[in-house]
Structure formats: C-alpha cells, structure tokens
C-alpha cells in the first residue's frame, strides 16, 4: 500500500466519527483507490455510509455544515433516489461520500449473487461496483454487517460469469476497423477501439470472477487478472499508441485470444456464431471499366 493510500485511510479514521455519531448510521467503510493501495496525488477519499433509513439531502447538508465542510454538493443515486453521493472538502481533502439504506444494499447483493445482475447505467455496472466495494472495504464501523454481505458475495457465482460473458460477446465484423483506417476516419476508429477494449475488459472481469469495479486503473486490473492474453496491458497500450494499422492488428489478436480464453474457461458458451460475425468482411465494389 503506497503512502497516498495510507494517508487517506488514516484521514478517514479521523473524520468518520463526526458522521457515524448519528445512531442511524449502521456501517461506514472506505472504498476506491485507497483500499487497493494505489491512490495518487489526484485521488479523492471515498467513503460509504449505510443507514437504517436514508436521510434527506437537507439532513445531510445540515450535518456537513456542522462539521465545517466546504464546497458541498449532492446528487441522487438511482432512478428512485436509492442513495446519495456527496462531494465536499474537509481537512484539505476532497471527499466523495456515498449514502445508502441498509435494505437497498441487501437487495443489491441479492440481485448480484442470486439474479446474476449485469445491468449498466451508461458504462457503469452500479450494482456490481457496490458488490466490489463491499468485498474490499476498509471498515470503520459496522464490521458485522459488512462481513455478512462479504459472506454472501463469496464465491463469485458461476452463473454471473456466464451472464457477463454472454452479454458482451457482441462483437461486430472487425473488417469495419480496416475500412475506417483506409478512410482515415481517426475519431471513429479510436471510438471503436475504446468500445472494443471495454467489451474485452467486461468479459475478462467475468472470466476472472471479479465484480465489475469500473474502468479506472486499467493497468492495475490488467496486472491483477490471472485469465488474460499474455502481455495484456502492454498490448492495450500498443493498440492506442502504435500507428493505425499496427494498432488494429494488435486489437484483433487480443479479441481472438479472448475468444480462446472463453472457450477454455466456459466450454458451455458457444462462440461459433460470434466468430463467424467477427470474421465477416464487407463487400468491395470496383467501378465498371468501359471496353
């Protein structure tokens, strides 16, 4: 664990009691880069508070003001305000504080481990991210509650692995990348590269039985994964940093190697149709030549 992470966790122990003194707070923990030991000079301190009953935004603002925070902001989480995300500065540090009711987290854990939830909000797998944070939590209060959820979340369900892989085995014909390269459609080419790489990562999180934490810190996750193409992160860098032709060649190799990993790890998943679609080429028409 690096010094940036140690300092943030130490700060969390100092400031959390001002918030956990509320008897409705049943648990509190640190999550994010600090608990992974990889925080840097730009990293926020990320805290989660679990409530017996979710407070209103006004109640949270009153509490924040009484503690002396600055730059306070808040936004709802979920379509029906299932939680709150606060942002503020305290002791010179930007803090992101997530607030959820205990029964909300109970339901999220059940959705993930019993219903194999692979839903997304944009690029974020919100329920899986919460499951991941619970697994890696540095607990400040409510250890028994957190341990109960951790027990439910382990082991990662085989059915969730299959669901994650099947959801993201939706690759289009790769020939489209060659067409974009020939046309020098650079913005679209790189947009497609990003989409393909995200799809690969989604599959690999499933194969490695990691609740999807999001796409930050890709280097860390690439190093942590045991099931992956060889030299995975260095090759991802080449996809984006090499010339366009070399980059798409490397990307195609990565996709095909991930297909192979899926077949070895999950033989029950049939890739025949996906491989046929991926290998399909678009027609090329030549101008008619006059006799």
N, C-alpha and C positions, 0 to 999 in steps of 0.2 A: 504494500500500500504506500503510495507516494505522499509527500509532505502536504500537498494541496488537499488531499483526501482526509488525512489525519486531522488537519486544522479545521476543516468543515465539520467533521463528525464531533470534534471537541466543542466547536461553537454550538452545534445542535444540542448537546447535553446542557449547555449553559442557558440557552434561550427557551428551550421547550417547556420547562416548568411554568413559565409565565402563562402559557396557553393550556397546559394539561391540568392546571389547578381547577379548571372547570369540571365539576363532577360528571357532566355529560360526555366528557372525553374518555372513551374506554380504552383507546390504544393510540400510540404515536410511534412512528418509525422514520428513519432516514432512508431514502432511496436514491437512485440515479448514479452518476459517475463516482460519487464519494464512496459508496458501498462497494463499488467494483475496484476501487483503489486507483482510478485513472483520471481524477479531476485535474484540471489545469488552471491557469490564471484566469480563464474566462468563465469557469464553471460556477453556476448558482449552487445554493444549498437547497436541496429538495426534501421537504417534509410531508408526511401524510398524517392526518388526524382522523380517527374513527370515532364516530359519535353514536350515542344511544338514540338520538334524534337529531337530524341535520338542522343546524341553526340557519337563520335567515342571513342574507347579505348584510343587513343593518346590524345584526348582533355581532357578526364578525368584524365589521368596521369599528364598532364601539370598542371591542376588545383590542383591536390593533392600535387604535388611538391611545388607549390607556397604557399600552406597553411602550408607546413612543416611536412607532414605525413611521417611515416617510415613503412617499411615492406609492401609496396604497392603491391597488387596482384589484378588481374581482370579475370573474366571468363564470357563467354556469357550465356544468359538465353534463352532457347527455340531453336528449330532447325534452325530457320532463324534469330538468334540474335534479338529476340524481346525485349531484355533488357540486362543489365549488372549487375553483382554482384561484387562489390569492397570489398576488405578487406584491412584494414590499421590500424595503431596505431596513435592516436592523444591524446595529454594530458594524456598519460599513459594508455589509454583505447583502447582495440581492438574494431574497428567499422566495421560493415558489412553494406554496403550501396547498396541498390537495385535501379536501374535506369530503368524507363520505359517511353515510349512515351505516351502522353495522349490518343491518339486514340487506342493504344494497350489495355490500361485499359478499355476504353469504350467497346471494343469488348469482353474482358474477362467478364465484368459484364453482357453483353447481353448473352454470352454463358452460364453463370451460371443460370441466372434468367429466361431466355426465352427458352433456348435449353436444360436446365437441365443437364449440363455437369458433368459427373462423371469420366472423363478421369484421368489417373495417369501417372506419369513419375517415374517408379520404385514404391516406396512406397508413393510418394508424390502426393497429389492432388493439382497441382500447381495453377490452376485457382481458386479452392475453397479456397486455402490458402490466395491468394491475396484478395478475397472477404472478408474473415475473418479479415485480417489485416485492410482493409478499414473500416469495421464496428467498430473496437476497437481503431482506430487510435488516437494518441495524435497529433493534427495538429499543425505544426509550421508555415506553410504558405499555402495559397490557401484553406481556410476553405470552401468557397462556392462550389469549385469543389468537395471536399471530401464529403460535405453534399449531393450534387446531387447524387453521387454514393451510399451513405448510404441510401438515399431515394429509389433508385432503388432496393437495396438489401433487403429491408424490405417490407413485411414479407418474410420469407424463403418459397419458393414455395412448395406446397404440392406435386407437380409432381417430384420435386427433392428428396423429402423424399422417394417416391416410387421407383425412379430410384436407389438411394443409397442402399435401402434395397434389391431390386431385384438383383442388381449386385452382392451383397455379400452373398446372400443365396445360396451358392455353397459348402456346407459342404459335405465332403466325409464320408463314413461309419466310425463311431467312433471306431469300432472294431479294426481298424488299430493301434490305440493307445495302446490297450491291447496287440496286437501282439508285438509291439516294446518294451513294458515293459517286456513281457515274455522273449524276446530275449536279454534283457539288451542293446538295441540299444540306449544308452543315448543321443548321439549328435542328432540323427534323431528324437528322442522323443521330445527333447526340441525345435528343429527347428519346428516341427509340432505344438507344444504348442504355440510358438510365432505366427505362421501363423494363428492359430485358434483365438487367442486373438485379433490379428489385425482385423480379419474379424468381430469379435463381436464389436469391437470399431467402425469400419466403419458403421455397422448397427445402433449402438446407436447414433452416431453423426447425422445420418439421422433422426432417430426417435425423437431426441431432437431438430431437426431443427437448427443445428449448422453447418455452413460451415466448412468443414474439415480443422483443423489447423495443422495437423501432429500428430505424436505420442509422441513428447516430453511432459513432465509434465503430465503424465498419472494420477497421483494422483489428480492433480488439476481438470482435466476434469471429473474424476470419481465422485468427490465431487460436481461439478457444475451441472451434469446431473440430471434431475428430473425423467426421464424414464430410469430405470436401475434395475437390480436384487438387492435385498436387500444386504447390506454389500459388495457392488461390489468390491471396491479396496482391502479390506482385503482378500477377497476370491481370487482375482487375485494373491495376494502375496502367498497365500497357494498353488496355482497351481504350482508355481515355487520353493517354499521353502520346501514344505512337501515332504515326500517320494514319489517315482514314482507312486505307486498305489493310494495313497490318492490324489495326485495331479491330476491324470487323472479323478478320480471320481468327484472331485470338478469342473473340467473343463466341464465334461459332464453335470453336473447340471446347470452350467451357460449357456451353449448353449441351453438347453431345456427351461430355463426360458426366454432367449431372444426370442426364438420361440414364447413363450406365449405372450410376450410383443408385438411382431409384429402382432400377430393375434388380440390382443385387440386394438392396435393403428391403424392398417391398415387392416380392415377386407376384403378389396378388394384383398389383396395379399394371394394367395392360397399356403399353406405350406404342403399340403398333400404329394406331391412327395418328397419334401425336407426331411420331417420327415421319410418317408419310406427309402430313401437312407441313412440317418444318422443312422437309427436303424439296417441297414442290417449287417449281420455277415458273415465273410468269412468262407469257409468250413475248417474243421479239418479232416485230414486223419490219420487213425491209420495204423501201419504196419500190414500186414496179419499175422495171427497166424497159425502155422502149427498144423495139427491134430496129 
